[in-house]
Amino acid sequence: MLFRSDVVLDPDVVYGGIVVRADGVTIDGAGALVLGAEEGDPKDFTGTGVRAEGVSGVTLRNVRVRGFERGLHVTGARGWTIAGCDFSDNFHDPRFGWGENGLRGGILLERVSKSRLEGNRANRTWDACTLVECDDDELVDNDFSHASNTCLKFWTSSRNVVRSNILSHGVRIDPGEVHARDSTCVLLESGSNDNRFTGNDCTHGGDGIFIRVLNGWVSTGNVFEGNDCSHANNNCVEAWAPRNTWIRNVANGGSYGFWLGASDQNVLLENEACGNGSPDGPHNSPHLPGEGHAGIVFMFGQSSHTLLRGNVCRRNNGAGIAAIGDLATAGEAWRAFHWVVEDNVVEDNRWGIYLRHADMLDLAGNRFRGNAEGDIVEAGDVRGL
């Protein structure tokens, strides 16, 4: 059906697809269903439930869409309001292997700006919500959980606000599998800068939050505050980009709490990273000595000008905090350089603070207790401590 003016759908009618063709239209679904495939394997679903291109100022609310390759696809628009809709049970492929599998799933926005998504659902999809080249949007109180690839994906999308959403169980894994095929609750990629994530549930993912740099284009200036990223199969937080800030997040019970390789000028304030790498929980990819993990670790990439203040790192099977330079060249290529580590609580780990190939580190006011193999461990080639 093609809509060029305001409409209230009939909740007793099943619709086969909607195309929005005019600016300023309000579509109230009134709970009506837009249905693609009624049965079959979700990875074979085709088509788009609601489609709009080049129209702005649209309000879409209270519509249910399922059985499509994409539940909602909007391109080249601004000023949209999407509220109270359900885009669950569209394209979904939990058996897919490694790599990308197309822009598919619940919601796909491309070049959409100054828009708001509030109170929507997209469960049991491939990517629950994807923003590509989208700026200045706001996502609030949505449930984008239980995705087979990502719950929320940003690609070259900046200055967006993501607040109080359920972004949990972004994971694709077989029993006994180690790496969860790069599935994650939240993925930032390719120049997604200056976004703010506050108070989101990013638990039980392959990773919780992942800033990935597959093509060498980093994402910087992002602020993550008060998010729960716990119980990740791999890393509660994984990032490979400079100049991001982490404040009062929770990263407990994963293989690692914070894995921050190649992350210069990162700031970590008052985060919690406890119980990671435990033998009775996720403990994949042990990279520290003796099958060790860490609460907070910078490894396999540069980590210069780093600030860690007021973090709590307890009961990690390995280091509470680890600063490690280049192992392949014994610190010649790069070192963990110029760190300030102060007022952290570092207790009941194997090592409190573990240092190797590191230079110019200031440690002050940290509280140590019960670290089995030492509070400050200089594991080799540590200078200027």
N, C-alpha and C positions, 0 to 999 in steps of 0.2 A: 504494500500500500504506500502511496506517495502522499505526504502531508505538507501542505503549504499554509495552513492556518491552525489555530488552536483546536485541540480535540481531546475528549475524554473517551477512552476505549471502553468497550463493553466487557466486563469481567467474565461473561458467559460465552464469549467468542474466543476461539483459538486463532491467532493471527499467524500468517506465514512469513512475515518479514516486513520491516518498516524502512522507508527512505524519507529523510527530512530534507525538504527542498527550499525552505525560506528562512530568513533571519527572524528572530524574535518569537518563534513558535513555542507554545507550551503543549507538551504531550503528557497527559495524566493517564497512566496505564490502569488505574483503579484496580490493580491486581491482576490484570489480564495477562495471558500467556502468549508469548511469541515463540513458536515451536518450529525447529528444523527437523532433525531426525527424531523419530519417536522411539527407536530402538537401534541396536547395533553397537559396534565398538566406537567409543568416543574419539579414538585417534583417526577414524575415517570420516568424521563429521566435516561438512563443507558449508560454504556460504557464510553470510553475515546476518545476524538478527536485526540489528538497528544500524543503519549506515547514514552518514552525513558527510558532505564534503563542501568546504567553502561557505558554510552558513554559521552565523554567530548569534549570540544572545538567546540560545535555545535552552528551555527547561525541559528535562526529561525526568519523570518521577513515577514511582509505583508500578513499574513494568517488570515482568518476569520473562527472561530469555534463556532458552536452553536448546541444545541439540545442534549447535552451529560450530563452524571452525572459529568464528569470532562472535562473541555475544554483542559487543558494541564496538564500532570502528568510526572514529571522528577524525577528520584531517582538515588542516588549514582553517582553524576557527579560533574564536576568543569569546569569553564571557558566557560559557556554558554553565548550567547548574544541573548536576546529575545526583538525584537524591532518592533514597528508599527503593532502589531497584535491586533485582537479583539476577546476576549473570552466572549462576552456578551451572555445573554440568554441561559445559561446552567442551571444546577440544581438550583432551586429557590423555597423557601417554606415560604412565608410570614405568613402563618397560623399556622406554627409549634409552639408548646407551649414552656415550659422551657426546658433547658438542651441542650446537644450536639446532633447533627444530622449527624454525620459522616464527613469525610474529602471530601467535595463536593463543586462544584461551578466552578469558572473560572480557576484559576491556583493553582496547588499543587506542591510544590517543597519539596522533602525529601532528606536530606543529600546532598545538592547542595551548593557548595562553590565557591567564587571568580567569581561570575557571575553578569551580568548586565541586568536589565529589564528597558527599556526606551521607552516611547511613546506608551504604550499599553493601551487597554481598557478592562474592565470586569465589565459590568453593568447588573443589574437585575439577580444576582446570589445569592447563599447562602453565601459562603465565596468568595469574589472576588479574593483574593490572600492569600495563606497560605504557610508559611515557617516552616518546621519541621526539627530541627537539622541542620539548615543552617547557615553558618558563612561566614563573609567577603564578603557579596553580596551588590549590589548597586541598589536601585530602584529610578528612576528619571523620573519626568514628565509623570507619568501614571495616568489614570483616572479609579479608582477602586470604583466608587461611586454607590449608590443605591443598597445596599446589604441587604438581609433579615436577616443576622447574623452579619458578620463583613466585613468591606472593606479590612482590612489587619490584619492578625493574625500571631503572632510569638509564636512558642512553642520550647523551648530550642534552640533558635537561637540568636547568639551573634555577636557583632562587625559589624553589618550591618549599612549601611547608607541609609536613607530614606529622599529624598529631593524633594520638589516642586511637590508633588502628590496631586490629588484630591481624598480624602478619606472621602467624605461627605455622609450623609444620610445612615449610617449604623444603621438601626432601624427596629424593628419588633414589632408592637404595634397595638392594636385595639382601636377604639375611646373610650375615657374615661378610658383606662387602665393606671395604675400608673407606673409600673417598666420597661416596654419595654423588659422584659424577658432576661436581660443581653446582649441584642444586643448592638453593639458599633461600632464606626468607626474604632478604632485601639485597638487591644487586645494583651497584652504581658503576657505570662504565662510560668511558670515552668523553671526558670533558663535562661531567655532571658536577657543577660547581655551586658553592654557596647555598646549598640546601640545608634545611633545618628539620631534624627528626626528633620528636619529643614524645615521651610517654607511650611508646608503641610496644606491643607484645611480639617479639621476634624469636620466640622459643622453639625448640625441637626442630630445628632446620638441619640441612646438610651443613651449612654455616648459618649463623644468625644474621649478621650484616657483613657484606663482602664488597669491598671496593677493588674492582678487578681492572687490570691494565694489560689486556691481551694485545692491544695494538699500539702500546707505547704512549697513549694519550691519557694522562693522569686526571683525576678528579680531586679538586682542592677546595679549601674554604668551607667545607661542610662541618656542621655542628650537630653532634648526637648527644642528647641529654635525656636521662631518665628512662632509657629503653631497657627492656629485659631481653637479653639474647641467650639465655641459659639453655643448657641441655642440647647443645649442638653436637651432631655426630663428629664433626671436625673441629672448627674454630667458632667459638661464640662470636668473635669479631675477627675478621681477616681483612687487612688493607695493605696496599702496595703503592701508596700515593702520599705526597707531602702535604703539610699545612692543613691537617684536619684536627678537630678538637672533640674530645670525648669527656663528658661530664656526668657523673653519678649514674652510669650505666651498670647493669648487673650482667656478669659474664661467668656464671658458675656451672660446673658439672658438664663441661664439654671436654674434648680432647685437649684443647688449649682455651684459655680465657681470651686474651688478646694476642693475635699473631700479627705483628706489624713489620713486615719486611719492606725494605726500600721506602721507608716512611720518615723522611726528614721533617724536622720542625713540627712534629705532632705533640699535642698537649693532652695529658691524661690527668683529670682532676676528680678525686673522690669516687672513683669507680670501685666495684667489687669484683674480684677475680679469684674464686675459691673453689676447691674441690675438683680441679681439672686434672685429667689424665689418670683418674683413679682406676685401679684394676677392676672394680665392680661397676664401672661406668664407661663412657666412651674413652678410649685411649689409643687412638689411631696415630700413626706417623710419629713415633717418638724420635726426636732429633737431638735431644740433650743426652749426655753420657748416661749409661746404665738404663737405657730404655726410658729416659726422662722426658717429661713434659714441662709446662710452665703456666703460671697464672698470667703473666705479661712477658712476652718475649719479642725482641727485635732481632731477626736472624735472616740470613740469605739475601740481605739487601741493606743499603745504607741507612744509618740512623744517626744523623747529626742534629745538634741543637734540639734536644729532646727534654721535655719537662714532665716529670711524674711527681704529683703532689697529692697527699692525702688519700691514696688508694689503699684498699684492704686486700691482702693476698694471703690467704690461709689454706692449709691442708692441700696444697698442690703436690702431685706426685712428680717432683722435680723442683724447679726453681719457683720461688715467689715472683721474682723479677729477674730477667736475663737480658744482658746487653752483649751481643756477640758480633764481632767483625767478620771479615771474609775468611772462611776456613780454608778455601781452596788455595789461597796465596799466603796463608798465615798472616793475614792482616796487611799485606803489602798493597793490595788493590784499594781497599777502604777499611776503615775502622769504625767501631761505635764511638762517636766523637762528640764531646761537649754535651754532657748530660747533667741535669740537675734532678736529684732524687731526694725528696725531703718529705718528712712527716707522714710516711707510709707505715701501715701496720703489716708486718711481714712475720707470720707465725706458723709453726707446725708444718713447714715444707721440708723437703730434703735439703735444699740450700735456700738461704734467705735471698740474697742478691748474688747472682752468678755472673762473672765478668770474664771475657776472653777477647783478645785483640781489641782492646778498648783504651781510650785516651781522653784525658781531661774530663773527669767525672767528679762532681761535687755531691757528697752524701751528707745529709744533716737531719737530725731530729727523727730518724726512723726508729720504730719500735720493733725489736726483735725478741722472739721467744720460741723455744722448742724446735728450731730448725736443725734437723738431725745431723747434717753433715757440715754445718757452719752457717754463720749469719752473713758474712761477706766473703765470698769465695773467689779468689784470684786464680783462675784456671790457666793462666799463661798470657804473657805479653800484655800486661796491664800497666799503663803509665799515667802519671798525673792524677793519681787518685787522692 
